[in-house]
Amino acid sequence: MRFDAQMKDYRLTTAEILYHLPDHPNVLQSYVWQELDIAPQYPVLNKFLDFWKRELDGAVHSVRVASVKLITPGRFQHADAVYRMH
């Protein structure tokens, strides 16, 4: 993953795309797409979906998106217990 993109608030984005099979329109198929993208506009994902609609035969049924920042501030947590062994 590109560090410079992550510093510009790009996040690891995963999209599950359900689409209708061209030969069997009543059957749904799943495609998982993953890329660095900017939430919540998702320009990279939208560009991919535009390509899909323009070039591929399977009509998109639905898209489910999840994203997470890869670079976050450090977290400090106190220990709940201390155990000693002799």
mmCIF file of the C-alpha atoms, coordinates in Angstrom:
data_MODEL
# 
_entry.id   MODEL 
# 
loop_
_atom_site.group_PDB 
_atom_site.id 
_atom_site.type_symbol 
_atom_site.label_atom_id 
_atom_site.label_alt_id 
_atom_site.label_comp_id 
_atom_site.label_asym_id 
_atom_site.label_entity_id 
_atom_site.label_seq_id 
_atom_site.pdbx_PDB_ins_code 
_atom_site.Cartn_x 
_atom_site.Cartn_y 
_atom_site.Cartn_z 
_atom_site.occupancy 
_atom_site.B_iso_or_equiv 
_atom_site.pdbx_formal_charge 
_atom_site.auth_seq_id 
_atom_site.auth_comp_id 
_atom_site.auth_asym_id 
_atom_site.auth_atom_id 
_atom_site.pdbx_PDB_model_num 
ATOM 1  C CA . MET A 1 1  ? 0.000   0.000   0.000   1.00 0.00 ? 1  MET A CA 1 
ATOM 2  C CA . ARG A 1 2  ? 1.307   3.416   -0.864  1.00 0.00 ? 2  ARG A CA 1 
ATOM 3  C CA . PHE A 1 3  ? 2.266   5.416   2.217   1.00 0.00 ? 3  PHE A CA 1 
ATOM 4  C CA . ASP A 1 4  ? 1.864   8.798   0.496   1.00 0.00 ? 4  ASP A CA 1 
ATOM 5  C CA . ALA A 1 5  ? -1.739  7.975   -0.459  1.00 0.00 ? 5  ALA A CA 1 
ATOM 6  C CA . GLN A 1 6  ? -2.508  6.919   3.097   1.00 0.00 ? 6  GLN A CA 1 
ATOM 7  C CA . MET A 1 7  ? -1.196  10.250  4.376   1.00 0.00 ? 7  MET A CA 1 
ATOM 8  C CA . LYS A 1 8  ? -3.702  11.986  2.049   1.00 0.00 ? 8  LYS A CA 1 
ATOM 9  C CA . ASP A 1 9  ? -6.563  10.210  3.892   1.00 0.00 ? 9  ASP A CA 1 
ATOM 10 C CA . TYR A 1 10 ? -6.937  7.341   1.436   1.00 0.00 ? 10 TYR A CA 1 
ATOM 11 C CA . ARG A 1 11 ? -8.386  4.306   3.191   1.00 0.00 ? 11 ARG A CA 1 
ATOM 12 C CA . LEU A 1 12 ? -8.418  0.635   2.418   1.00 0.00 ? 12 LEU A CA 1 
ATOM 13 C CA . THR A 1 13 ? -11.845 0.207   0.847   1.00 0.00 ? 13 THR A CA 1 
ATOM 14 C CA . THR A 1 14 ? -13.557 -3.100  0.154   1.00 0.00 ? 14 THR A CA 1 
ATOM 15 C CA . ALA A 1 15 ? -16.741 -3.352  -1.893  1.00 0.00 ? 15 ALA A CA 1 
ATOM 16 C CA . GLU A 1 16 ? -18.882 -6.420  -2.408  1.00 0.00 ? 16 GLU A CA 1 
ATOM 17 C CA . ILE A 1 17 ? -20.681 -6.026  -5.719  1.00 0.00 ? 17 ILE A CA 1 
ATOM 18 C CA . LEU A 1 18 ? -23.698 -8.243  -6.380  1.00 0.00 ? 18 LEU A CA 1 
ATOM 19 C CA . TYR A 1 19 ? -24.594 -8.439  -10.052 1.00 0.00 ? 19 TYR A CA 1 
ATOM 20 C CA . HIS A 1 20 ? -26.958 -10.356 -12.324 1.00 0.00 ? 20 HIS A CA 1 
ATOM 21 C CA . LEU A 1 21 ? -25.384 -12.978 -14.546 1.00 0.00 ? 21 LEU A CA 1 
ATOM 22 C CA . PRO A 1 22 ? -25.881 -11.975 -18.202 1.00 0.00 ? 22 PRO A CA 1 
ATOM 23 C CA . ASP A 1 23 ? -27.028 -15.467 -19.299 1.00 0.00 ? 23 ASP A CA 1 
ATOM 24 C CA . HIS A 1 24 ? -29.166 -16.065 -16.185 1.00 0.00 ? 24 HIS A CA 1 
ATOM 25 C CA . PRO A 1 25 ? -30.573 -12.712 -15.006 1.00 0.00 ? 25 PRO A CA 1 
ATOM 26 C CA . ASN A 1 26 ? -32.331 -14.257 -11.991 1.00 0.00 ? 26 ASN A CA 1 
ATOM 27 C CA . VAL A 1 27 ? -29.000 -15.475 -10.568 1.00 0.00 ? 27 VAL A CA 1 
ATOM 28 C CA . LEU A 1 28 ? -26.782 -13.134 -8.539  1.00 0.00 ? 28 LEU A CA 1 
ATOM 29 C CA . GLN A 1 29 ? -22.998 -13.390 -8.497  1.00 0.00 ? 29 GLN A CA 1 
ATOM 30 C CA . SER A 1 30 ? -20.653 -11.712 -6.004  1.00 0.00 ? 30 SER A CA 1 
ATOM 31 C CA . TYR A 1 31 ? -17.472 -9.790  -6.884  1.00 0.00 ? 31 TYR A CA 1 
ATOM 32 C CA . VAL A 1 32 ? -15.128 -8.371  -4.237  1.00 0.00 ? 32 VAL A CA 1 
ATOM 33 C CA . TRP A 1 33 ? -13.208 -5.192  -5.128  1.00 0.00 ? 33 TRP A CA 1 
ATOM 34 C CA . GLN A 1 34 ? -10.464 -3.715  -2.923  1.00 0.00 ? 34 GLN A CA 1 
ATOM 35 C CA . GLU A 1 35 ? -8.421  -0.538  -3.396  1.00 0.00 ? 35 GLU A CA 1 
ATOM 36 C CA . LEU A 1 36 ? -7.259  2.600   -1.606  1.00 0.00 ? 36 LEU A CA 1 
ATOM 37 C CA . ASP A 1 37 ? -10.015 5.225   -1.820  1.00 0.00 ? 37 ASP A CA 1 
ATOM 38 C CA . ILE A 1 38 ? -11.264 8.382   -0.094  1.00 0.00 ? 38 ILE A CA 1 
ATOM 39 C CA . ALA A 1 39 ? -14.370 8.038   2.101   1.00 0.00 ? 39 ALA A CA 1 
ATOM 40 C CA . PRO A 1 40 ? -17.225 8.993   1.844   1.00 0.00 ? 40 PRO A CA 1 
ATOM 41 C CA . GLN A 1 41 ? -17.070 10.133  -1.816  1.00 0.00 ? 41 GLN A CA 1 
ATOM 42 C CA . TYR A 1 42 ? -15.228 6.991   -3.031  1.00 0.00 ? 42 TYR A CA 1 
ATOM 43 C CA . PRO A 1 43 ? -14.032 8.418   -6.381  1.00 0.00 ? 43 PRO A CA 1 
ATOM 44 C CA . VAL A 1 44 ? -11.968 5.330   -7.279  1.00 0.00 ? 44 VAL A CA 1 
ATOM 45 C CA . LEU A 1 45 ? -14.894 2.982   -6.599  1.00 0.00 ? 45 LEU A CA 1 
ATOM 46 C CA . ASN A 1 46 ? -17.299 5.212   -8.543  1.00 0.00 ? 46 ASN A CA 1 
ATOM 47 C CA . LYS A 1 47 ? -14.880 5.243   -11.495 1.00 0.00 ? 47 LYS A CA 1 
ATOM 48 C CA . PHE A 1 48 ? -14.768 1.427   -11.381 1.00 0.00 ? 48 PHE A CA 1 
ATOM 49 C CA . LEU A 1 49 ? -18.575 1.173   -11.197 1.00 0.00 ? 49 LEU A CA 1 
ATOM 50 C CA . ASP A 1 50 ? -18.899 3.569   -14.164 1.00 0.00 ? 50 ASP A CA 1 
ATOM 51 C CA . PHE A 1 51 ? -16.519 1.307   -16.111 1.00 0.00 ? 51 PHE A CA 1 
ATOM 52 C CA . TRP A 1 52 ? -18.589 -1.724  -15.043 1.00 0.00 ? 52 TRP A CA 1 
ATOM 53 C CA . LYS A 1 53 ? -21.863 -0.193  -16.281 1.00 0.00 ? 53 LYS A CA 1 
ATOM 54 C CA . ARG A 1 54 ? -20.275 0.960   -19.544 1.00 0.00 ? 54 ARG A CA 1 
ATOM 55 C CA . GLU A 1 55 ? -18.217 -2.141  -20.472 1.00 0.00 ? 55 GLU A CA 1 
ATOM 56 C CA . LEU A 1 56 ? -19.618 -5.247  -18.730 1.00 0.00 ? 56 LEU A CA 1 
ATOM 57 C CA . ASP A 1 57 ? -22.858 -7.115  -19.395 1.00 0.00 ? 57 ASP A CA 1 
ATOM 58 C CA . GLY A 1 58 ? -23.863 -8.044  -15.827 1.00 0.00 ? 58 GLY A CA 1 
ATOM 59 C CA . ALA A 1 59 ? -26.190 -5.413  -14.341 1.00 0.00 ? 59 ALA A CA 1 
ATOM 60 C CA . VAL A 1 60 ? -25.219 -4.323  -10.822 1.00 0.00 ? 60 VAL A CA 1 
ATOM 61 C CA . HIS A 1 61 ? -27.790 -5.314  -8.209  1.00 0.00 ? 61 HIS A CA 1 
ATOM 62 C CA . SER A 1 62 ? -26.192 -3.794  -5.095  1.00 0.00 ? 62 SER A CA 1 
ATOM 63 C CA . VAL A 1 63 ? -22.879 -2.611  -3.649  1.00 0.00 ? 63 VAL A CA 1 
ATOM 64 C CA . ARG A 1 64 ? -21.842 -2.967  -0.002  1.00 0.00 ? 64 ARG A CA 1 
ATOM 65 C CA . VAL A 1 65 ? -18.835 -0.859  1.057   1.00 0.00 ? 65 VAL A CA 1 
ATOM 66 C CA . ALA A 1 66 ? -16.521 -0.983  4.073   1.00 0.00 ? 66 ALA A CA 1 
ATOM 67 C CA . SER A 1 67 ? -13.432 1.140   4.683   1.00 0.00 ? 67 SER A CA 1 
ATOM 68 C CA . VAL A 1 68 ? -10.866 1.601   7.417   1.00 0.00 ? 68 VAL A CA 1 
ATOM 69 C CA . LYS A 1 69 ? -7.998  4.008   8.001   1.00 0.00 ? 69 LYS A CA 1 
ATOM 70 C CA . LEU A 1 70 ? -4.662  2.231   7.962   1.00 0.00 ? 70 LEU A CA 1 
ATOM 71 C CA . ILE A 1 71 ? -2.705  4.971   9.718   1.00 0.00 ? 71 ILE A CA 1 
ATOM 72 C CA . THR A 1 72 ? -4.176  5.989   13.066  1.00 0.00 ? 72 THR A CA 1 
ATOM 73 C CA . PRO A 1 73 ? -2.821  7.622   16.210  1.00 0.00 ? 73 PRO A CA 1 
ATOM 74 C CA . GLY A 1 74 ? -1.265  5.286   18.742  1.00 0.00 ? 74 GLY A CA 1 
ATOM 75 C CA . ARG A 1 75 ? -3.491  4.080   21.557  1.00 0.00 ? 75 ARG A CA 1 
ATOM 76 C CA . PHE A 1 76 ? -2.486  3.725   25.178  1.00 0.00 ? 76 PHE A CA 1 
ATOM 77 C CA . GLN A 1 77 ? -4.332  1.253   27.359  1.00 0.00 ? 77 GLN A CA 1 
ATOM 78 C CA . HIS A 1 78 ? -3.858  0.502   31.047  1.00 0.00 ? 78 HIS A CA 1 
ATOM 79 C CA . ALA A 1 79 ? -3.420  -3.095  32.120  1.00 0.00 ? 79 ALA A CA 1 
ATOM 80 C CA . ASP A 1 80 ? -6.479  -4.649  33.749  1.00 0.00 ? 80 ASP A CA 1 
ATOM 81 C CA . ALA A 1 81 ? -4.391  -6.902  35.993  1.00 0.00 ? 81 ALA A CA 1 
ATOM 82 C CA . VAL A 1 82 ? -0.804  -7.734  36.883  1.00 0.00 ? 82 VAL A CA 1 
ATOM 83 C CA . TYR A 1 83 ? 0.168   -11.351 37.573  1.00 0.00 ? 83 TYR A CA 1 
ATOM 84 C CA . ARG A 1 84 ? 3.432   -12.444 39.178  1.00 0.00 ? 84 ARG A CA 1 
ATOM 85 C CA . MET A 1 85 ? 4.972   -15.877 38.938  1.00 0.00 ? 85 MET A CA 1 
ATOM 86 C CA . HIS A 1 86 ? 7.683   -17.116 41.305  1.00 0.00 ? 86 HIS A CA 1 
# 
